[in-house]
Amino acid sequence: MLRPDRRIERVYLHRAPIDMRRQIDGLAALVEGVMKANPFDTSLFVFINKRRNKLKILTWEKNGFVLWYKRLEQQKFAWPVKANEMVVTLSGEQLNWLLDGYDVWRMTPHKSLSVAHIG
């Protein structure tokens, strides 16, 4: 399974939901313009949709951008909706907990799904 490395030091969550039709260039523009960060450094930049069931991660890797996408089938990602900051910082380990379905702020997990078919 492809996953962000748990040892990544800088993970930035864009707290406000975005339109998931945004691709690499649009996300990089958000990183630069709204998050006031450099999209070409080694950080991971994480974005969520309004329903909180889709998540994208943008990062720069030596010679190009990498875009990682995850969609939850029934549940929602825990997300810091009441934070005052536009950007919230996590560790690589906390990001992986979030991807595994944990509420990083309360440390409670999602229930595992057993899915037999699509639709």
N, CA, C and O atoms as CSV, one atom per row, in Angstrom:
chain,resi,resn,atom,element,x,y,z
A,1,MET,N,N,0.826,-1.169,0.000
A,1,MET,CA,C,0.000,0.000,0.000
A,1,MET,C,C,0.882,1.249,0.000
A,1,MET,O,O,1.861,1.327,0.743
A,2,LEU,N,N,0.540,2.189,-0.810
A,2,LEU,CA,C,1.259,3.465,-0.845
A,2,LEU,C,C,0.721,4.367,0.250
A,2,LEU,O,O,-0.486,4.572,0.376
A,3,ARG,N,N,1.625,4.891,1.024
A,3,ARG,CA,C,1.257,5.715,2.168
A,3,ARG,C,C,2.301,6.786,2.413
A,3,ARG,O,O,3.477,6.566,2.124
A,4,PRO,N,N,1.909,7.938,2.936
A,4,PRO,CA,C,2.923,8.906,3.367
A,4,PRO,C,C,3.767,8.312,4.496
A,4,PRO,O,O,3.259,7.592,5.355
A,5,ASP,N,N,5.031,8.618,4.479
A,5,ASP,CA,C,5.963,8.113,5.495
A,5,ASP,C,C,5.614,8.681,6.864
A,5,ASP,O,O,5.376,9.881,6.999
A,6,ARG,N,N,5.583,7.834,7.866
A,6,ARG,CA,C,5.275,8.268,9.233
A,6,ARG,C,C,6.333,9.214,9.796
A,6,ARG,O,O,6.078,9.937,10.759
A,7,ARG,N,N,7.527,9.205,9.188
A,7,ARG,CA,C,8.614,10.053,9.688
A,7,ARG,C,C,8.608,11.455,9.092
A,7,ARG,O,O,9.453,12.276,9.447
A,8,ILE,N,N,7.676,11.742,8.196
A,8,ILE,CA,C,7.556,13.090,7.628
A,8,ILE,C,C,7.365,14.070,8.785
A,8,ILE,O,O,6.556,13.839,9.683
A,9,GLU,N,N,8.107,15.145,8.749
A,9,GLU,CA,C,8.055,16.096,9.864
A,9,GLU,C,C,7.009,17.188,9.707
A,9,GLU,O,O,6.458,17.670,10.696
A,10,ARG,N,N,6.730,17.581,8.463
A,10,ARG,CA,C,5.835,18.718,8.265
A,10,ARG,C,C,4.629,18.328,7.411
A,10,ARG,O,O,4.749,18.058,6.215
A,11,VAL,N,N,3.473,18.306,8.055
A,11,VAL,CA,C,2.201,18.035,7.389
A,11,VAL,C,C,1.274,19.197,7.722
A,11,VAL,O,O,1.064,19.522,8.890
A,12,TYR,N,N,0.727,19.814,6.690
A,12,TYR,CA,C,-0.142,20.963,6.886
A,12,TYR,C,C,-1.534,20.665,6.347
A,12,TYR,O,O,-1.696,20.330,5.173
A,13,LEU,N,N,-2.538,20.788,7.213
A,13,LEU,CA,C,-3.925,20.608,6.797
A,13,LEU,C,C,-4.496,21.966,6.427
A,13,LEU,O,O,-4.420,22.917,7.206
A,14,HIS,N,N,-5.066,22.048,5.235
A,14,HIS,CA,C,-5.833,23.235,4.850
A,14,HIS,C,C,-7.208,23.034,5.470
A,14,HIS,O,O,-7.982,22.199,5.002
A,15,ARG,N,N,-7.514,23.775,6.499
A,15,ARG,CA,C,-8.685,23.498,7.321
A,15,ARG,C,C,-10.019,23.656,6.581
A,15,ARG,O,O,-10.943,22.877,6.818
A,16,ALA,N,N,-10.136,24.632,5.703
A,16,ALA,CA,C,-11.395,24.862,4.991
A,16,ALA,C,C,-11.569,23.823,3.875
A,16,ALA,O,O,-10.595,23.449,3.220
A,17,PRO,N,N,-12.807,23.357,3.657
A,17,PRO,CA,C,-13.045,22.397,2.570
A,17,PRO,C,C,-12.770,23.021,1.205
A,17,PRO,O,O,-12.908,24.229,1.011
A,18,ILE,N,N,-12.377,22.161,0.265
A,18,ILE,CA,C,-12.118,22.623,-1.103
A,18,ILE,C,C,-12.963,21.823,-2.086
A,18,ILE,O,O,-13.537,20.792,-1.733
A,19,ASP,N,N,-13.033,22.306,-3.314
A,19,ASP,CA,C,-13.661,21.591,-4.419
A,19,ASP,C,C,-12.684,20.510,-4.869
A,19,ASP,O,O,-11.574,20.826,-5.296
A,20,MET,N,N,-13.072,19.251,-4.782
A,20,MET,CA,C,-12.179,18.137,-5.102
A,20,MET,C,C,-11.864,18.026,-6.599
A,20,MET,O,O,-11.072,17.175,-7.003
A,21,ARG,N,N,-12.478,18.879,-7.418
A,21,ARG,CA,C,-12.090,18.892,-8.836
A,21,ARG,C,C,-10.749,19.577,-9.038
A,21,ARG,O,O,-10.147,19.469,-10.107
A,22,ARG,N,N,-10.278,20.283,-8.013
A,22,ARG,CA,C,-8.948,20.913,-8.103
A,22,ARG,C,C,-7.889,19.836,-8.254
A,22,ARG,O,O,-7.906,18.817,-7.564
A,23,GLN,N,N,-6.983,20.086,-9.160
A,23,GLN,CA,C,-5.883,19.153,-9.375
A,23,GLN,C,C,-4.580,19.794,-8.898
A,23,GLN,O,O,-4.608,20.740,-8.111
A,24,ILE,N,N,-3.467,19.296,-9.359
A,24,ILE,CA,C,-2.157,19.701,-8.851
A,24,ILE,C,C,-1.941,21.210,-8.911
A,24,ILE,O,O,-1.586,21.816,-7.900
A,25,ASP,N,N,-2.145,21.821,-10.059
A,25,ASP,CA,C,-1.877,23.256,-10.189
A,25,ASP,C,C,-2.766,24.088,-9.267
A,25,ASP,O,O,-2.291,25.041,-8.649
A,26,GLY,N,N,-4.042,23.743,-9.167
A,26,GLY,CA,C,-4.955,24.467,-8.300
A,26,GLY,C,C,-4.609,24.296,-6.829
A,26,GLY,O,O,-4.714,25.241,-6.047
A,27,LEU,N,N,-4.197,23.094,-6.455
A,27,LEU,CA,C,-3.803,22.855,-5.064
A,27,LEU,C,C,-2.493,23.567,-4.738
A,27,LEU,O,O,-2.349,24.139,-3.658
A,28,ALA,N,N,-1.545,23.535,-5.659
A,28,ALA,CA,C,-0.275,24.240,-5.444
A,28,ALA,C,C,-0.519,25.746,-5.300
A,28,ALA,O,O,0.155,26.408,-4.511
A,29,ALA,N,N,-1.470,26.282,-6.051
A,29,ALA,CA,C,-1.815,27.700,-5.931
A,29,ALA,C,C,-2.417,27.995,-4.554
A,29,ALA,O,O,-2.146,29.049,-3.979
A,30,LEU,N,N,-3.230,27.079,-4.019
A,30,LEU,CA,C,-3.770,27.245,-2.666
A,30,LEU,C,C,-2.658,27.228,-1.625
A,30,LEU,O,O,-2.663,28.023,-0.685
A,31,VAL,N,N,-1.708,26.320,-1.798
A,31,VAL,CA,C,-0.577,26.232,-0.866
A,31,VAL,C,C,0.158,27.566,-0.835
A,31,VAL,O,O,0.462,28.098,0.233
A,32,GLU,N,N,0.436,28.092,-2.012
A,32,GLU,CA,C,1.212,29.336,-2.112
A,32,GLU,C,C,0.399,30.554,-1.673
A,32,GLU,O,O,0.874,31.376,-0.890
A,33,GLY,N,N,-0.831,30.663,-2.184
A,33,GLY,CA,C,-1.615,31.866,-1.956
A,33,GLY,C,C,-2.333,31.923,-0.625
A,33,GLY,O,O,-2.305,32.958,0.040
A,34,VAL,N,N,-2.977,30.840,-0.217
A,34,VAL,CA,C,-3.789,30.834,0.999
A,34,VAL,C,C,-2.995,30.345,2.208
A,34,VAL,O,O,-3.059,30.934,3.288
A,35,MET,N,N,-2.241,29.253,2.009
A,35,MET,CA,C,-1.500,28.670,3.132
A,35,MET,C,C,-0.172,29.384,3.372
A,35,MET,O,O,0.482,29.159,4.391
A,36,LYS,N,N,0.224,30.244,2.433
A,36,LYS,CA,C,1.480,31.013,2.527
A,36,LYS,C,C,2.690,30.101,2.753
A,36,LYS,O,O,3.548,30.378,3.592
A,37,ALA,N,N,2.736,29.011,1.986
A,37,ALA,CA,C,3.833,28.045,2.091
A,37,ALA,C,C,4.409,27.789,0.708
A,37,ALA,O,O,3.819,28.166,-0.304
A,38,ASN,N,N,5.556,27.151,0.676
A,38,ASN,CA,C,6.228,26.818,-0.574
A,38,ASN,C,C,5.820,25.412,-1.004
A,38,ASN,O,O,6.191,24.443,-0.341
A,39,PRO,N,N,5.061,25.272,-2.101
A,39,PRO,CA,C,4.624,23.938,-2.529
A,39,PRO,C,C,5.778,23.048,-3.005
A,39,PRO,O,O,5.587,21.849,-3.207
A,40,PHE,N,N,6.971,23.623,-3.186
A,40,PHE,CA,C,8.117,22.858,-3.677
A,40,PHE,C,C,9.037,22.363,-2.567
A,40,PHE,O,O,10.088,21.791,-2.857
A,41,ASP,N,N,8.668,22.570,-1.302
A,41,ASP,CA,C,9.510,22.008,-0.244
A,41,ASP,C,C,9.062,20.567,0.040
A,41,ASP,O,O,8.239,20.024,-0.697
A,42,THR,N,N,9.581,19.958,1.075
A,42,THR,CA,C,9.315,18.534,1.321
A,42,THR,C,C,8.101,18.293,2.217
A,42,THR,O,O,7.910,17.179,2.704
A,43,SER,N,N,7.286,19.310,2.439
A,43,SER,CA,C,6.097,19.165,3.277
A,43,SER,C,C,4.988,18.434,2.527
A,43,SER,O,O,5.008,18.314,1.302
A,44,LEU,N,N,4.023,17.951,3.303
A,44,LEU,CA,C,2.790,17.401,2.743
A,44,LEU,C,C,1.678,18.396,3.025
A,44,LEU,O,O,1.587,18.938,4.126
A,45,PHE,N,N,0.834,18.635,2.031
A,45,PHE,CA,C,-0.277,19.563,2.150
A,45,PHE,C,C,-1.570,18.772,1.949
A,45,PHE,O,O,-1.760,18.129,0.917
A,46,VAL,N,N,-2.445,18.827,2.938
A,46,VAL,CA,C,-3.625,17.960,2.972
A,46,VAL,C,C,-4.887,18.797,2.832
A,46,VAL,O,O,-5.026,19.843,3.467
A,47,PHE,N,N,-5.808,18.326,1.992
A,47,PHE,CA,C,-7.048,19.034,1.688
A,47,PHE,C,C,-8.232,18.083,1.846
A,47,PHE,O,O,-8.099,16.875,1.649
A,48,ILE,N,N,-9.376,18.632,2.198
A,48,ILE,CA,C,-10.592,17.835,2.441
A,48,ILE,C,C,-11.748,18.453,1.667
A,48,ILE,O,O,-11.731,19.647,1.369
A,49,ASN,N,N,-12.758,17.641,1.340
A,49,ASN,CA,C,-13.960,18.188,0.708
A,49,ASN,C,C,-14.995,18.547,1.775
A,49,ASN,O,O,-14.795,18.269,2.958
A,50,LYS,N,N,-16.088,19.158,1.358
A,50,LYS,CA,C,-17.096,19.646,2.292
A,50,LYS,C,C,-17.748,18.514,3.081
A,50,LYS,O,O,-18.047,18.685,4.262
A,51,ARG,N,N,-17.971,17.375,2.459
A,51,ARG,CA,C,-18.604,16.234,3.140
A,51,ARG,C,C,-17.617,15.460,4.013
A,51,ARG,O,O,-18.020,14.572,4.763
A,52,ARG,N,N,-16.331,15.791,3.921
A,52,ARG,CA,C,-15.244,15.177,4.686
A,52,ARG,C,C,-15.093,13.674,4.430
A,52,ARG,O,O,-14.654,12.928,5.305
A,53,ASN,N,N,-15.460,13.243,3.224
A,53,ASN,CA,C,-15.257,11.834,2.880
A,53,ASN,C,C,-14.175,11.656,1.810
A,53,ASN,O,O,-13.869,10.531,1.415
A,54,LYS,N,N,-13.604,12.752,1.351
A,54,LYS,CA,C,-12.530,12.713,0.352
A,54,LYS,C,C,-11.378,13.584,0.823
A,54,LYS,O,O,-11.574,14.665,1.380
A,55,LEU,N,N,-10.169,13.085,0.584
A,55,LEU,CA,C,-8.972,13.775,1.058
A,55,LEU,C,C,-7.906,13.696,-0.028
A,55,LEU,O,O,-7.736,12.659,-0.670
A,56,LYS,N,N,-7.194,14.796,-0.228
A,56,LYS,CA,C,-6.071,14.835,-1.165
A,56,LYS,C,C,-4.831,15.328,-0.440
A,56,LYS,O,O,-4.899,16.194,0.432
A,57,ILE,N,N,-3.699,14.757,-0.820
A,57,ILE,CA,C,-2.411,15.168,-0.268
A,57,ILE,C,C,-1.515,15.546,-1.437
A,57,ILE,O,O,-1.368,14.781,-2.391
A,58,LEU,N,N,-0.920,16.722,-1.359
A,58,LEU,CA,C,0.001,17.211,-2.389
A,58,LEU,C,C,1.399,17.310,-1.793
A,58,LEU,O,O,1.576,17.796,-0.677
A,59,THR,N,N,2.381,16.846,-2.543
A,59,THR,CA,C,3.778,17.007,-2.133
A,59,THR,C,C,4.660,17.071,-3.367
A,59,THR,O,O,4.297,16.574,-4.433
A,60,TRP,N,N,5.806,17.679,-3.211
A,60,TRP,CA,C,6.812,17.780,-4.264
A,60,TRP,C,C,7.846,16.690,-4.020
A,60,TRP,O,O,8.314,16.515,-2.894
A,61,GLU,N,N,8.203,15.959,-5.069
A,61,GLU,CA,C,9.197,14.895,-4.946
A,61,GLU,C,C,10.249,15.043,-6.039
A,61,GLU,O,O,10.033,14.597,-7.166
A,62,LYS,N,N,11.360,15.651,-5.729
A,62,LYS,CA,C,12.545,15.848,-6.575
A,62,LYS,C,C,12.279,16.513,-7.914
A,62,LYS,O,O,12.852,17.566,-8.193
A,63,ASN,N,N,11.433,15.937,-8.744
A,63,ASN,CA,C,11.258,16.464,-10.100
A,63,ASN,C,C,9.796,16.595,-10.516
A,63,ASN,O,O,9.497,16.766,-11.698
A,64,GLY,N,N,8.891,16.515,-9.552
A,64,GLY,CA,C,7.481,16.653,-9.890
A,64,GLY,C,C,6.584,16.503,-8.676
A,64,GLY,O,O,7.007,16.042,-7.616
A,65,PHE,N,N,5.329,16.906,-8.857
A,65,PHE,CA,C,4.352,16.805,-7.779
A,65,PHE,C,C,3.784,15.393,-7.714
A,65,PHE,O,O,3.691,14.693,-8.723
A,66,VAL,N,N,3.411,14.996,-6.513
A,66,VAL,CA,C,2.694,13.748,-6.273
A,66,VAL,C,C,1.358,14.134,-5.642
A,66,VAL,O,O,1.314,14.930,-4.704
A,67,LEU,N,N,0.282,13.571,-6.158
A,67,LEU,CA,C,-1.054,13.818,-5.619
A,67,LEU,C,C,-1.628,12.497,-5.145
A,67,LEU,O,O,-1.727,11.545,-5.921
A,68,TRP,N,N,-2.006,12.432,-3.884
A,68,TRP,CA,C,-2.519,11.229,-3.255
A,68,TRP,C,C,-3.966,11.502,-2.894
A,68,TRP,O,O,-4.293,12.582,-2.403
A,69,TYR,N,N,-4.846,10.518,-3.135
A,69,TYR,CA,C,-6.284,10.726,-2.971
A,69,TYR,C,C,-6.890,9.543,-2.228
A,69,TYR,O,O,-6.567,8.394,-2.528
A,70,LYS,N,N,-7.761,9.809,-1.267
A,70,LYS,CA,C,-8.484,8.741,-0.577
A,70,LYS,C,C,-9.942,9.148,-0.426
A,70,LYS,O,O,-10.256,10.289,-0.089
A,71,ARG,N,N,-10.834,8.177,-0.687
A,71,ARG,CA,C,-12.278,8.383,-0.532
A,71,ARG,C,C,-12.804,7.359,0.470
A,71,ARG,O,O,-12.574,6.159,0.319
A,72,LEU,N,N,-13.503,7.832,1.480
A,72,LEU,CA,C,-14.134,6.935,2.437
A,72,LEU,C,C,-15.504,6.533,1.909
A,72,LEU,O,O,-16.209,7.350,1.314
A,73,GLU,N,N,-15.873,5.305,2.120
A,73,GLU,CA,C,-17.139,4.800,1.592
A,73,GLU,C,C,-18.343,5.156,2.454
A,73,GLU,O,O,-19.420,5.415,1.917
A,74,GLN,N,N,-18.190,5.176,3.776
A,74,GLN,CA,C,-19.362,5.428,4.613
A,74,GLN,C,C,-19.123,6.469,5.706
A,74,GLN,O,O,-20.074,7.104,6.161
A,75,GLN,N,N,-17.913,6.651,6.124
A,75,GLN,CA,C,-17.656,7.526,7.256
A,75,GLN,C,C,-17.030,8.837,6.810
A,75,GLN,O,O,-16.915,9.105,5.614
A,76,LYS,N,N,-16.629,9.642,7.768
A,76,LYS,CA,C,-16.011,10.937,7.488
A,76,LYS,C,C,-14.650,11.011,8.163
A,76,LYS,O,O,-14.418,10.397,9.204
A,77,PHE,N,N,-13.760,11.775,7.547
A,77,PHE,CA,C,-12.483,12.058,8.190
A,77,PHE,C,C,-12.720,13.031,9.346
A,77,PHE,O,O,-13.496,13.980,9.227
A,78,ALA,N,N,-12.048,12.780,10.448
A,78,ALA,CA,C,-12.062,13.752,11.537
A,78,ALA,C,C,-11.260,14.953,11.053
A,78,ALA,O,O,-10.193,14.797,10.459
A,79,TRP,N,N,-11.772,16.137,11.308
A,79,TRP,CA,C,-11.123,17.338,10.778
A,79,TRP,C,C,-11.267,18.467,11.777
A,79,TRP,O,O,-12.318,18.580,12.407
A,80,PRO,N,N,-10.268,19.300,11.949
A,80,PRO,CA,C,-10.351,20.394,12.933
A,80,PRO,C,C,-11.227,21.532,12.439
A,80,PRO,O,O,-10.726,22.498,11.864
A,81,VAL,N,N,-12.526,21.424,12.657
A,81,VAL,CA,C,-13.459,22.426,12.129
A,81,VAL,C,C,-13.528,23.684,12.981
A,81,VAL,O,O,-13.895,24.745,12.477
A,82,LYS,N,N,-13.185,23.590,14.255
A,82,LYS,CA,C,-13.317,24.750,15.138
A,82,LYS,C,C,-11.993,25.438,15.434
A,82,LYS,O,O,-11.935,26.314,16.297
A,83,ALA,N,N,-10.950,25.064,14.747
A,83,ALA,CA,C,-9.647,25.710,14.970
A,83,ALA,C,C,-9.697,27.140,14.441
A,83,ALA,O,O,-10.433,27.436,13.499
A,84,ASN,N,N,-8.922,28.011,15.042
A,84,ASN,CA,C,-8.886,29.415,14.623
A,84,ASN,C,C,-7.995,29.616,13.408
A,84,ASN,O,O,-8.214,30.546,12.631
A,85,GLU,N,N,-7.002,28.769,13.230
A,85,GLU,CA,C,-6.039,28.929,12.148
A,85,GLU,C,C,-6.588,28.363,10.836
A,85,GLU,O,O,-7.393,27.431,10.838
A,86,MET,N,N,-6.145,28.936,9.724
A,86,MET,CA,C,-6.493,28.404,8.406
A,86,MET,C,C,-5.740,27.107,8.145
A,86,MET,O,O,-6.222,26.240,7.417
A,87,VAL,N,N,-4.549,26.975,8.744
A,87,VAL,CA,C,-3.696,25.810,8.529
A,87,VAL,C,C,-3.411,25.157,9.878
A,87,VAL,O,O,-3.080,25.837,10.849
A,88,VAL,N,N,-3.541,23.843,9.927
A,88,VAL,CA,C,-3.257,23.064,11.137
A,88,VAL,C,C,-2.088,22.139,10.827
A,88,VAL,O,O,-2.040,21.540,9.753
A,89,THR,N,N,-1.153,22.019,11.753
A,89,THR,CA,C,0.050,21.211,11.550
A,89,THR,C,C,-0.085,19.872,12.260
A,89,THR,O,O,-0.548,19.800,13.399
A,90,LEU,N,N,0.330,18.802,11.561
A,90,LEU,CA,C,0.373,17.447,12.113
A,90,LEU,C,C,1.746,16.846,11.883
A,90,LEU,O,O,2.532,17.359,11.087
A,91,SER,N,N,2.027,15.773,12.573
A,91,SER,CA,C,3.221,14.966,12.277
A,91,SER,C,C,2.836,13.922,11.229
A,91,SER,O,O,1.653,13.715,10.957
A,92,GLY,N,N,3.833,13.270,10.649
A,92,GLY,CA,C,3.564,12.191,9.704
A,92,GLY,C,C,2.811,11.050,10.353
A,92,GLY,O,O,1.951,10.434,9.724
A,93,GLU,N,N,3.123,10.767,11.596
A,93,GLU,CA,C,2.422,9.699,12.312
A,93,GLU,C,C,0.953,10.064,12.531
A,93,GLU,O,O,0.072,9.224,12.350
A,94,GLN,N,N,0.691,11.303,12.915
A,94,GLN,CA,C,-0.694,11.742,13.098
A,94,GLN,C,C,-1.467,11.693,11.784
A,94,GLN,O,O,-2.641,11.325,11.770
A,95,LEU,N,N,-0.815,12.063,10.677
A,95,LEU,CA,C,-1.470,11.975,9.370
A,95,LEU,C,C,-1.869,10.538,9.076
A,95,LEU,O,O,-2.981,10.294,8.608
A,96,ASN,N,N,-0.999,9.595,9.335
A,96,ASN,CA,C,-1.329,8.193,9.085
A,96,ASN,C,C,-2.462,7.721,9.988
A,96,ASN,O,O,-3.292,6.919,9.559
A,97,TRP,N,N,-2.513,8.200,11.228
A,97,TRP,CA,C,-3.648,7.875,12.089
A,97,TRP,C,C,-4.939,8.415,11.483
A,97,TRP,O,O,-5.962,7.731,11.476
A,98,LEU,N,N,-4.885,9.647,10.976
A,98,LEU,CA,C,-6.043,10.254,10.336
A,98,LEU,C,C,-6.492,9.417,9.140
A,98,LEU,O,O,-7.685,9.171,8.967
A,99,LEU,N,N,-5.534,8.977,8.310
A,99,LEU,CA,C,-5.857,8.154,7.145
A,99,LEU,C,C,-6.423,6.797,7.550
A,99,LEU,O,O,-7.232,6.217,6.826
A,100,ASP,N,N,-5.994,6.288,8.712
A,100,ASP,CA,C,-6.508,5.016,9.224
A,100,ASP,C,C,-7.901,5.158,9.827
A,100,ASP,O,O,-8.525,4.158,10.181
A,101,GLY,N,N,-8.390,6.375,9.946
A,101,GLY,CA,C,-9.734,6.580,10.456
A,101,GLY,C,C,-9.815,7.064,11.881
A,101,GLY,O,O,-10.895,7.063,12.472
A,102,TYR,N,N,-8.695,7.480,12.450
A,102,TYR,CA,C,-8.725,7.986,13.819
A,102,TYR,C,C,-9.029,9.469,13.839
A,102,TYR,O,O,-8.611,10.223,12.960
A,103,ASP,N,N,-9.760,9.867,14.854
A,103,ASP,CA,C,-9.892,11.273,15.167
A,103,ASP,C,C,-8.635,11.619,15.957
A,103,ASP,O,O,-8.520,11.261,17.129
A,104,VAL,N,N,-7.714,12.297,15.336
A,104,VAL,CA,C,-6.410,12.589,15.936
A,104,VAL,C,C,-6.550,13.426,17.201
A,104,VAL,O,O,-5.702,13.350,18.090
A,105,TRP,N,N,-7.601,14.213,17.290
A,105,TRP,CA,C,-7.781,15.096,18.431
A,105,TRP,C,C,-8.452,14.385,19.601
A,105,TRP,O,O,-8.317,14.817,20.746
A,106,ARG,N,N,-9.175,13.299,19.327
A,106,ARG,CA,C,-9.838,12.539,20.394
A,106,ARG,C,C,-9.307,11.112,20.514
A,106,ARG,O,O,-9.604,10.415,21.484
A,107,MET,N,N,-8.522,10.680,19.527
A,107,MET,CA,C,-7.959,9.327,19.450
A,107,MET,C,C,-9.046,8.245,19.514
A,107,MET,O,O,-8.948,7.286,20.280
A,108,THR,N,N,-10.079,8.427,18.690
A,108,THR,CA,C,-11.114,7.417,18.539
A,108,THR,C,C,-11.120,6.939,17.090
A,108,THR,O,O,-11.009,7.761,16.181
A,109,PRO,N,N,-11.248,5.620,16.846
A,109,PRO,CA,C,-11.159,5.086,15.483
A,109,PRO,C,C,-12.505,5.007,14.771
A,109,PRO,O,O,-13.563,5.069,15.397
A,110,HIS,N,N,-12.439,4.867,13.440
A,110,HIS,CA,C,-13.594,4.487,12.632
A,110,HIS,C,C,-13.845,3.005,12.841
A,110,HIS,O,O,-12.969,2.278,13.308
A,111,LYS,N,N,-15.027,2.567,12.498
A,111,LYS,CA,C,-15.308,1.144,12.448
A,111,LYS,C,C,-14.782,0.611,11.127
A,111,LYS,O,O,-14.865,1.296,10.108
A,112,SER,N,N,-14.239,-0.611,11.129
A,112,SER,CA,C,-13.774,-1.238,9.890
A,112,SER,C,C,-14.966,-1.677,9.065
A,112,SER,O,O,-15.981,-2.112,9.609
A,113,LEU,N,N,-14.842,-1.564,7.739
A,113,LEU,CA,C,-15.897,-1.993,6.833
A,113,LEU,C,C,-15.517,-3.310,6.176
A,113,LEU,O,O,-14.346,-3.558,5.890
A,114,SER,N,N,-16.506,-4.145,5.942
A,114,SER,CA,C,-16.307,-5.353,5.165
A,114,SER,C,C,-17.166,-5.200,3.920
A,114,SER,O,O,-18.387,-5.342,3.989
A,115,VAL,N,N,-16.538,-4.911,2.774
A,115,VAL,CA,C,-17.260,-4.607,1.549
A,115,VAL,C,C,-17.083,-5.751,0.565
A,115,VAL,O,O,-15.962,-6.212,0.351
A,116,ALA,N,N,-18.174,-6.217,-0.038
A,116,ALA,CA,C,-18.105,-7.345,-0.966
A,116,ALA,C,C,-18.207,-6.928,-2.429
A,116,ALA,O,O,-17.733,-7.647,-3.309
A,117,HIS,N,N,-18.825,-5.763,-2.703
A,117,HIS,CA,C,-18.962,-5.325,-4.102
A,117,HIS,C,C,-19.128,-3.815,-4.163
A,117,HIS,O,O,-19.380,-3.162,-3.151
A,118,ILE,N,N,-18.984,-3.277,-5.357
A,118,ILE,CA,C,-19.142,-1.837,-5.582
A,118,ILE,C,C,-20.612,-1.564,-5.862
A,118,ILE,O,O,-21.288,-2.339,-6.537
A,119,GLY,N,N,-21.090,-0.447,-5.331
A,119,GLY,CA,C,-22.438,-0.026,-5.649
A,119,GLY,C,C,-23.385,-0.432,-4.657
A,119,GLY,O,O,-24.576,-0.148,-4.787
